[in-house]
Amino acid sequence: MTDDSGHQPVLLRETLAGLAIRENACYVDGTYGRGGHSAGILAQLGEQGRLLALDKDPEAVAHALERFGADPRFSIEHGGFEELSVHVEPWLAGRPLAGVLLDIGVSS
């Protein structure tokens, strides 16, 4: 799965398998980047599923809003994964969190 920039996320299949996505659960992508992993998660979520993405880069946040902003299952916050609890707790609003993805490898 590639996005409009040609970016292909690393180990996408393995990552999605590791998250064991349940269609109506809540997930966090703490390192949105270009949204490849987020796209993979959203593709497996049902109508009640939710995904919160975070990124420090304002351009990545703008990209996320352009790419997924119309999807009611998706939310994006400007911030880093070190601020996870600041963003995740209010977003969950009492719902259980099923999984968190942090792609903390080398950035290209």
N, C-alpha and C positions, 0 to 999 in steps of 0.2 A: 504494500500500500504506500503510494507516494502522494505528496500534496502538490499543489500547483507550482511550487518552486522546484520540484524534483527531489525534495528531501525524502529519504527513506529511513525510518526509525530502525535503530539497531535492535536485533533480537525481539522483534515484535511478536511473533508467534509464541516464543518461549515466555515472554513477559505476560502476555494475555493468559496463557495457560497457568502460569504461576499465580496470577490474581484470582483464578477460578471464578470468573465473573458470574454473578447471579443477576438475572435480568432486572429485578426491581430493588436492587441494593444501592448503597451510596459509596462512591469511590473518590479518591483524590489523586490528581496528577500534580505532584509538587514541583515539577520541572517541565512546564508546558513546551518551551522551545518553539518548534514549528508545528506542534500539534499532532504528530504522527501517532503517538501512543494514545492520546486523547481520542483521536478518530477511531482507533481500534476498540477502545473501551465503549465509546458511544454506539458503535456498530453492534455491540452485544447487549446493550441495555434495552429494557422494555420501557413502556410509557412512564412507569413509576420510578425507574432508575434515575440516579442523579450522579453528576460528575462535577467536581470543583477542581479547577486548574489554577495554579499559581505560577507567576514568573516575575523576575526582577526587572526584566527588560520591557520598557513601555511599548516598544515596537512589537514584541511578542504578544503583549496584551491586546494591542490594536489588531494584530493578525487573528487572534482568537475570537475577538468580537466580530470581525468580518467573516470568518470562516464558520463559526458555530453560534454566533449571537442570537440567531433566530430559533435555536433549539432550546425549548423550555427545560430540558434536562441538564443543560450546561450552564455553569457559572465560571467566571474568571476573576481573579483578584491580583492586583499588583503587589508583589511581595515575594520573598524568598522562602525556601523550605524551612529555614531556621525560625520562621515566624508561623509555622504550621498551626499551632494551637490558637493563635490570635484569629486566624481566618476560619479554621475548621469548626471550632466549637459553636460559634453563632450560626454558621451555615447548616450544621447538622440539626439544630433545633430539637434535640432529643432523639433523633433517629440514630440507629446504630451505624457505625462505619465498618464497611466490609473489607476495604483494602486501600493501601497507599502505594503509589509508584513514585520513586525518586530515581531519576536517571542521572547519576552523579559521576558519570565517566568523563573523559576528556572531551571538551567541546571543539568542534571543527569549524 
